[in-house]
Amino acid sequence: MTSVDENRSGGSGPNPADAPTGYPDYSGYPGYPPPYPAPEPDRLTRFVTRIQARAPRWLAPVAALGCLASAAGYTLLVDPTRSAPDAAPSCILKLTTGLDCPGCGGTRAFWYLLHGDLPAAARHHLLFVFAVPVLLYLYVAWAGRQIFGWRLPQLEITPKAIGIFLAAWGVFSVLRNLPWAPFDMFYV
């Protein structure tokens, strides 16, 4: 009696134990395409890889902090709490349907957090207020490790935790659009 491997190759098939990776080499079997070499990266990818290899370790945390400072500066300069509902930038979902999208009120909540008004920030976007301390801790733990070599306890963000957060965000997005109390207090 012949095995399936013997039927495909016309003799004894390759021994999986002989393969360097522990997987059988199917390149000699008919019906399997020959392996192809990995494509050469394009010029932009090579440039970014060279820059990344030469950049100091502190550059990425400082760049991220600069982006956060720019966002805070823009928010403080524009004062989204005093702008018209259709002022730029505005939410296309809110303009077309009148419903709050999952992110509506986030900029105003950020403005209120920058001014220390936690209840007003929570009124505009409750989940944003809960997410900010977690995001700040993640940034400090990452930046501290990159710049100073600190070993702060890492928060383990599993796919299940991300799914729970996204589900809570979706439920919050639906509840904040309901027109009766107590949900109407989250409509912005």
Phi, psi and chi 1 to 4 in degrees:
 res  aa     phi    psi   chi1   chi2   chi3   chi4
   1 MET       -  135.5 -179.0 -175.6 -102.8      -
   2 THR  -103.9  150.4   59.9      -      -      -
   3 SER   -86.0  170.7   70.0      -      -      -
   4 VAL   -63.0  -38.6  174.8      -      -      -
   5 ASP   -64.3  -38.8  -72.3  -21.4      -      -
   6 GLU   -68.5  -34.7  -69.6  174.2   -4.4      -
   7 ASN   -68.5  -38.0  -75.5  -22.4      -      -
   8 ARG   -71.8  -42.5  -75.8 -171.6 -175.1  158.7
   9 SER   -94.9  -10.0   64.9      -      -      -
  10 GLY    84.4    5.0      -      -      -      -
  11 GLY  -165.2 -154.0      -      -      -      -
  12 SER   -77.2  133.7   63.5      -      -      -
  13 GLY   -75.7  171.4      -      -      -      -
  14 PRO   -67.6  146.3   22.0  -29.1      -      -
  15 ASN   -85.3  119.8 -175.2   -1.4      -      -
  16 PRO   -58.8  -26.1  -21.3   29.5      -      -
  17 ALA   -70.9  -22.6      -      -      -      -
  18 ASP   -78.4  -19.4  -66.1  -21.5      -      -
  19 ALA   -70.5  138.8      -      -      -      -
  20 PRO   -66.2  -26.7   18.6  -26.3      -      -
  21 THR   -92.1   -7.5   59.7      -      -      -
  22 GLY    92.1   -5.7      -      -      -      -
  23 TYR  -104.3  147.9  -64.6  104.5      -      -
  24 PRO   -66.2  150.7   17.3  -23.7      -      -
  25 ASP   -92.9  108.0  179.6   19.4      -      -
  26 TYR   -96.0   10.5  -68.9  113.2      -      -
  27 SER   -66.5  -24.8   60.0      -      -      -
  28 GLY   -85.3   -9.0      -      -      -      -
  29 TYR   -82.2  140.5  -68.9  119.1      -      -
  30 PRO   -68.7  144.7    8.2   -8.9      -      -
  31 GLY    96.7  -15.3      -      -      -      -
  32 TYR  -101.9  126.7  -73.0   97.8      -      -
  33 PRO   -69.5  149.9   24.4  -31.3      -      -
  34 PRO   -67.5  149.0   23.0  -30.0      -      -
  35 PRO   -64.7  147.2   19.5  -26.7      -      -
  36 TYR  -115.1  151.8   59.4   91.0      -      -
  37 PRO   -71.1  150.9   22.8  -30.0      -      -
  38 ALA   -65.0  141.2      -      -      -      -
  39 PRO   -66.1  147.4   20.8  -28.4      -      -
  40 GLU   -71.8  134.1 -164.8   64.9   30.1      -
  41 PRO   -65.7  149.8   15.1  -21.4      -      -
  42 ASP   -74.7  175.7   61.0  -67.3      -      -
  43 ARG   -63.2  -41.2  -70.1  173.2   56.1 -176.7
  44 LEU   -64.2  -42.8  178.2   63.1      -      -
  45 THR   -63.8  -42.4  -56.4      -      -      -
  46 ARG   -63.2  -40.2  -71.6 -168.0  -51.0  -97.4
  47 PHE   -63.5  -47.6  173.4   73.2      -      -
  48 VAL   -63.8  -39.2  169.5      -      -      -
  49 THR   -64.0  -41.3  -55.2      -      -      -
  50 ARG   -64.3  -44.0  -84.1 -164.9  -46.6  -91.9
  51 ILE   -63.0  -43.6  -64.7  -65.7      -      -
  52 GLN   -63.5  -38.0 -177.1 -178.8   11.5      -
  53 ALA   -69.0  -30.0      -      -      -      -
  54 ARG   -92.7  -14.5  -65.6  177.1 -175.1  164.1
  55 ALA   -72.6  144.0      -      -      -      -
  56 PRO   -68.7  158.0   19.7  -26.1      -      -
  57 ARG   -64.4  -28.1  -66.9 -178.7   58.6  147.0
  58 TRP   -80.3  -10.4   53.8  -95.3      -      -
  59 LEU   -66.6  -43.0 -174.4   60.6      -      -
  60 ALA   -64.6  -46.7      -      -      -      -
  61 PRO   -63.2  -36.6  -23.3   31.7      -      -
  62 VAL   -68.6  -38.7  169.4      -      -      -
  63 ALA   -64.5  -41.4      -      -      -      -
  64 ALA   -65.0  -39.5      -      -      -      -
  65 LEU   -65.0  -36.9 -174.3   62.8      -      -
  66 GLY   -63.3  -40.3      -      -      -      -
  67 CYS   -64.1  -42.4  -69.3      -      -      -
  68 LEU   -64.7  -41.3 -178.7   62.4      -      -
  69 ALA   -65.0  -37.1      -      -      -      -
  70 SER   -64.6  -42.3  -62.1      -      -      -
  71 ALA   -64.2  -42.0      -      -      -      -
  72 ALA   -65.4  -41.7      -      -      -      -
  73 GLY   -62.7  -43.1      -      -      -      -
  74 TYR   -61.6  -45.1  170.8   78.1      -      -
  75 THR   -63.4  -41.5  -55.7      -      -      -
  76 LEU   -67.8  -36.8  -70.5  171.8      -      -
  77 LEU   -70.9  -41.5 -178.3   68.2      -      -
  78 VAL   -80.5  -32.1  171.6      -      -      -
  79 ASP    52.7   78.6 -172.2    6.7      -      -
  80 PRO   -65.9  -11.7   25.0  -32.3      -      -
  81 THR   -77.2  -18.1   61.1      -      -      -
  82 ARG  -108.3    1.4  -56.2 -140.7 -172.0  -76.1
  83 SER   -85.4  160.6   61.5      -      -      -
  84 ALA   -70.0  154.4      -      -      -      -
  85 PRO   -60.0  -28.3  -21.1   29.3      -      -
  86 ASP  -103.2   16.7   58.9  -11.9      -      -
  87 ALA   -71.5  148.9      -      -      -      -
  88 ALA   -77.4  143.2      -      -      -      -
  89 PRO   -79.8  140.5   29.9  -32.4      -      -
  90 SER  -127.5  165.0   60.0      -      -      -
  91 CYS   -84.3  123.8  175.8      -      -      -
  92 ILE   -67.2  -33.6 -168.2   71.9      -      -
  93 LEU   -66.1  -42.1 -177.8   70.3      -      -
  94 LYS   -66.4  -39.7  180.0  110.9  173.0  163.2
  95 LEU   -67.0  -37.4  -75.8  175.2      -      -
  96 THR   -88.6  -34.1   56.3      -      -      -
  97 THR  -112.8  -20.4   65.0      -      -      -
  98 GLY    83.6   -0.7      -      -      -      -
  99 LEU   -93.1  149.1  -61.7  173.3      -      -
 100 ASP   -78.1  131.6  -75.8  -20.4      -      -
 101 CYS   -82.5  174.3   76.4      -      -      -
 102 PRO   -60.5  -23.5  -25.9   33.7      -      -
 103 GLY  -102.4   -6.1      -      -      -      -
 104 CYS   -58.4  131.7  -82.7      -      -      -
 105 GLY    93.3   -5.7      -      -      -      -
 106 GLY   -65.3  -40.7      -      -      -      -
 107 THR   -68.4  -40.5  -52.1      -      -      -
 108 ARG   -66.9  -38.8  -75.5  168.4  -79.9  180.0
 109 ALA   -62.8  -39.6      -      -      -      -
 110 PHE   -63.0  -41.4 -174.5   46.2      -      -
 111 TRP   -62.3  -44.5 -169.7   86.9      -      -
 112 TYR   -67.3  -36.1  -77.0  117.9      -      -
 113 LEU   -64.2  -39.8  -80.5  177.6      -      -
 114 LEU   -63.9  -26.7  -70.9  172.9      -      -
 115 HIS   -96.5    2.9  -73.8   85.0      -      -
 116 GLY    78.6   14.6      -      -      -      -
 117 ASP   -97.0   84.1 -167.9   -8.0      -      -
 118 LEU   -65.6  -42.5 -166.6   60.1      -      -
 119 PRO   -62.6  -40.1  -23.2   32.4      -      -
 120 ALA   -68.1  -37.4      -      -      -      -
 121 ALA   -63.7  -43.0      -      -      -      -
 122 ALA   -66.3  -32.5      -      -      -      -
 123 ARG   -66.9  -33.7 -173.8 -119.3  176.3  -86.8
 124 HIS   -83.9  -36.8  -77.3  -78.6      -      -
 125 HIS  -159.8   95.2 -156.1  -64.8      -      -
 126 LEU   -61.9  -45.2 -175.9   63.6      -      -
 127 LEU   -68.6  -30.9  -74.0 -177.9      -      -
 128 PHE   -61.9  -41.6  178.1   78.9      -      -
 129 VAL   -63.6  -37.8  173.3      -      -      -
 130 PHE   -74.0  -29.8  -77.2  113.4      -      -
 131 ALA   -78.7  -28.9      -      -      -      -
 132 VAL   -59.2  -48.0  164.6      -      -      -
 133 PRO   -62.3  -36.5  -18.5   27.1      -      -
 134 VAL   -66.0  -44.9  173.7      -      -      -
 135 LEU   -65.3  -38.9  -66.2  173.6      -      -
 136 LEU   -64.7  -41.6  -75.8  176.1      -      -
 137 TYR   -64.2  -42.7  179.7   80.0      -      -
 138 LEU   -59.7  -41.1  -72.3  172.3      -      -
 139 TYR   -65.7  -46.3  172.1   76.6      -      -
 140 VAL   -63.5  -41.4  167.9      -      -      -
 141 ALA   -64.3  -42.0      -      -      -      -
 142 TRP   -69.6  -47.9  169.8   69.5      -      -
 143 ALA   -66.1  -38.8      -      -      -      -
 144 GLY   -62.6  -37.7      -      -      -      -
 145 ARG   -69.7  -42.6  175.6  178.7  -67.4  153.1
 146 GLN   -67.5  -44.0  -70.1  -67.8  -38.5      -
 147 ILE   -88.0  -50.0  -62.7  172.9      -      -
 148 PHE  -107.9   -8.7  -54.9  113.7      -      -
 149 GLY    78.7   18.1      -      -      -      -
 150 TRP   -63.0  151.5  -64.4  -15.3      -      -
 151 ARG  -121.2   71.1  -64.7  -71.9  178.6 -158.8
 152 LEU   -75.6  150.9  -64.4  175.1      -      -
 153 PRO   -59.6  131.6  -19.5   28.0      -      -
 154 GLN   -89.1  137.5  -67.5  -67.8  -47.0      -
 155 LEU   -79.3  128.4  -62.9  177.6      -      -
 156 GLU   -88.8  110.7 -174.6  175.6  -19.0      -
 157 ILE  -100.4  100.6  -59.1  177.6      -      -
 158 THR   -88.7  162.9   61.9      -      -      -
 159 PRO   -58.1  -32.7  -27.2   34.2      -      -
 160 LYS   -65.8  -41.8 -177.8  178.5  178.4 -179.3
 161 ALA   -64.6  -40.2      -      -      -      -
 162 ILE   -64.2  -41.9  -67.4  171.8      -      -
 163 GLY   -62.3  -41.4      -      -      -      -
 164 ILE   -64.5  -43.2  -70.7  169.8      -      -
 165 PHE   -63.5  -44.4  177.7   75.8      -      -
 166 LEU   -65.5  -36.5  -69.0  176.2      -      -
 167 ALA   -65.6  -43.0      -      -      -      -
 168 ALA   -63.0  -38.3      -      -      -      -
 169 TRP   -65.3  -40.0 -161.4    2.4      -      -
 170 GLY   -65.2  -43.5      -      -      -      -
 171 VAL   -63.5  -42.8  168.0      -      -      -
 172 PHE   -60.5  -39.5  174.9   71.7      -      -
 173 SER   -65.2  -35.5  -61.0      -      -      -
 174 VAL   -74.5  -46.4  170.1      -      -      -
 175 LEU   -63.6  -34.1  -67.8  179.1      -      -
 176 ARG   -72.1  -13.5   72.9 -172.0  -51.5 -160.8
 177 ASN   -96.9   -0.1  -75.3  -61.2      -      -
 178 LEU   -75.1  136.7  -63.4  177.1      -      -
 179 PRO   -85.5    8.7   29.8  -33.4      -      -
 180 TRP  -120.5  162.8   55.2   83.8      -      -
 181 ALA   -68.1  146.9      -      -      -      -
 182 PRO   -90.2    4.0   34.9  -35.2      -      -
 183 PHE   -76.8  -23.6  -52.4  113.9      -      -
 184 ASP   -67.4  -15.6   59.2   -9.9      -      -
 185 MET   -72.3  -16.5   67.3 -179.2  -89.7      -
 186 PHE   -93.1   -2.7  -67.7  114.0      -      -
 187 TYR   -76.7  124.0 -172.4   78.7      -      -
 188 VAL  -111.2      -  -70.2      -      -      -
